[in-house]
């Protein structure tokens, strides 16, 4: 005869509203945020250089 008996415990039923997985978004990591800032700064610098480059006199 077994010494221990294990009971099956049913998962708790949720009473709150169901949130869809597509609604919950994950915040980007620190490295991703740093890369985004770097790319934005390069894009701003490139567009500024393009505007200044078109105003310069050719050699």
Order of alpha helices (4+ residues) and beta strands (2+ residues): alpha
